[in-house]
């Protein structure tokens, strides 16, 4: 398992948090995703043998949010 924290841009309400969390947890290999509106970030725990960081970023950006690298 690997844990990462990504800074996000564009989240402005609780629905945004739910969208980000759902987009990530729908990916096979993601154990948990916890987006935080106040900190504008998301903490993700995932199996890096099944999913790569780029796939996580792509899923977030597909929902319309920007990942600050």
Order of alpha helices (4+ residues) and beta strands (2+ residues): beta-alpha-beta-beta-alpha-beta
